[in-house]
Amino acid sequence: MKSFAILVAAASLLLGGCATTIRSDVTVFHQWPAELQDKSYVFGTPAPSEDTLEYRSYQGLVANELSKFGFTQAGAPEQAKLRVDMAFSTIDRPTRVLQAYDPFWAGGGPYWGMYGGGWPHRGFYPSRYRYRYWAFRPYYDPWMYGPTEYREVIRHNYERKLNVSIADNTGKKLYDVTVQNTSRRQSTPSVMPLLVQSAFTGFPGENGKAKQVDLELQ
């Protein structure tokens, strides 16, 4: 029992430290000036229906990335040389798939018996597996409990799109980046920091260049 507890604790630590890779498709178009001394900016005013607390939170993520490249947020529009606009969307794309289903396993299916040539041993054995009496090793028996059944389940794929553009005070666009990501992770707030980071990876980057950016989500 002590050894089993140690194994469970170790497995919990490994699972707790797992990271998921978020892959984004990033496309950049820009006409970035070779020398731009004043990088003061303001955010464009979103439509009233889009001006939510979530939207403002993502603006903060963009501002944090811009600060890494020497951009400063101006206190008023007339003090800024640049304007930054942001838009994002999340679309749920549910799909129906067939999934293998074992009714014996789903129902619990414990088996208590004698194994190893009469040596008393109690245990829980998954369906479709038998144990060789001479080695205590399981082998797969697809016909032990009948054929596998299938059931229809719905899987959700979430398509996310982020667009960030930077224009000068005359309205001329200098930078325009689009980030797209599809995953089964439902929470947009947990993924958005990586999408914003992907938008500015290698800023300003190659004009008209599409690339994939992989970042780790802890």
N, C-alpha and C positions, 0 to 999 in steps of 0.2 A: 504493500500500500504506500509506503514511503517513496519507493522508486517511481510508482505511478504518479504520485503528487508532484515529484520533481519534473517528470516528463510533461505534465499538464502545465506547470508553471513556465517551463522553457518554451512550450508551444505558444503560450499566451504572449510572451515577450517577443517572439518572432513575428506573430501576427500584428502586434502593436506597432512594430517598426516597419511594416510593409509600406511601400510607396507605389502609387499608380502613375503610369506614364500618360500624360495628356498630349496628344499629337494634334497640332493645328496646321491648317493650310493658310499661309500668309502671302498676300499679294500686295506689292508696294508700287506706287507711281509717285514720282516726285520731280520737282525742279528746285532742289535745295540750293540756295546761294552758297558759293564757296566761302564767303565771309559774311557772317551775320552777327554783328556786335550786340545789338539789342534784342534779347529774346524774351521780352516781357509779353505777356499774353492775358487774355480773358477767355472764359468759356462762352460760347454762343448760348443764347437763351432758347431752351427747348420749348416745344409746344406745351400748353398747360396740362394736357392729358398725360404727357410723358415726364413732367417735372415731379417725380416721386422721390421718396427717401432712398429707394433702391438706386435710382438714376444718379442722385447726388453722391451716393456711396461709391459708385463706379467712377464718377468724375474725380473723386479723391484718389483712386488708384491710378488714373491717368496722370494727375498732377504729380504724384509721387514718382512715376517713371520719367516724366519730363524734367523733374528737378535733377535727375542723374546726368542730364545732358546740358545743364546750365540754364534751363528755362526758369523764369520767375513769374509768379502770378501777380498781375497789376491790381491795384485797388479799385480802379475805375476804367471803363472802356476807352476813354480819351487818353489814358496814360499808357495804353498797350500798343505795341507794334504788330501783334499777331492775335488771331482769333482761333480757338480750338473748338471744334464741334465733334460730338460723339453720338453714336446711335447703336443700339443693340437689340437683338431679338432672340427668342427661344421658341422653337416649334417642336411639339411632340409628334413623332411619327410612329404610331403603334402598328405592329405587324403580328399576324397570326402564324404560329409555328407549331409543329408536332413535336412533342417531347415524350421520350420513352418513360413508361410508368410501370412500376412493379407493385401490384396491389399487396403482395405478401410483405414486401419490405415496408411499404407505407403503413401497413397495419400493425407493425411491431414484430410479428413472427418470431418470438423467442423459441428456442429449442433447448430443452434440458435433457441430457442423456449421458450414456456411458461411452467413453472413447478410450482408445489406446489399449485394446485387448482386455477390457474389463476394468481398467483403472478408472475410478470414479472422478469425473471432472464435470463441473457445471459451467455453462457459458452461454453467451448470446451469439448466435451464428446467423449472418445475413442470408437472405434467400438466395437460391441458386448456387450455393457453395456447400460442398461436402468435405469432410475431413478424412484423409487417409489414416486408417487405424494404426499404421506402423510409423508414421512420421509426424502426425499432428499438423500437416500442411494442407491448406485448402486448395481445392481445384474446382474450376468452373463447370457447372452442370446446367446447361440452358433448358433442359427438359424436366428438371426436378420439380418445378412448380408450374409448368405450362409455359406457353409462349409469352413474350413481353407484350404488354398493351401500350397503346399510345393515346395521349390526350392533347387537345388543343389548348395552348396557352398564348397569352398576349405579351409580347416583349415591347418595351418602349425605347425608342431611340430619339434622343434629344439633339436637334440640330440648332447650333448656336452661331450667331453671326455678330461680329463687332466691327464697327467702322469708326476710324478716327481720322479727321482731316485738320490740317493747319493751313491757314491763309494769312496773307499780310493785311494791313489796314485798308488796302484798296480793294480787297476781295479776291485777289489773285491767289489761287491754290498753290501751295508749295509742297505739301505732303499729303498723301492720301493712302491709307492702309486698310485692308480688309482682312479680318481673321475669321476663319470658319472651322468649326469643330463639331463632330458628331460622336456622342457617347451614350452609354446607358445610365450615366450618373444624372440623377434627377435635379440635384441642387445647383442652380446657376451661381449663387453667391460663392460656393466653394470652388468653382471652376474659373470664374471671371478674373481673379488675380493673375492666373497663368495666361489667360487670353490677352490681357492687357500687356503683360510682360512680353509675350510673343510679338505683339504689335510693334514693339520698339527694340527687338533684338537686332543688333547690328545697325542701328539707326545712323543715317537714313537708308542705307542699303543700296542695292542696285535698282535702277529705275526699270519698271516693267517686269521685274523678276518675281516669279512664284517659287516659294520654298516651303518646306515642312519644318516645323519647330517642335521638338520634344522636350517637355519639362516635367519634372517629378512633382506629383501631388502627394504630400505626406499624409 
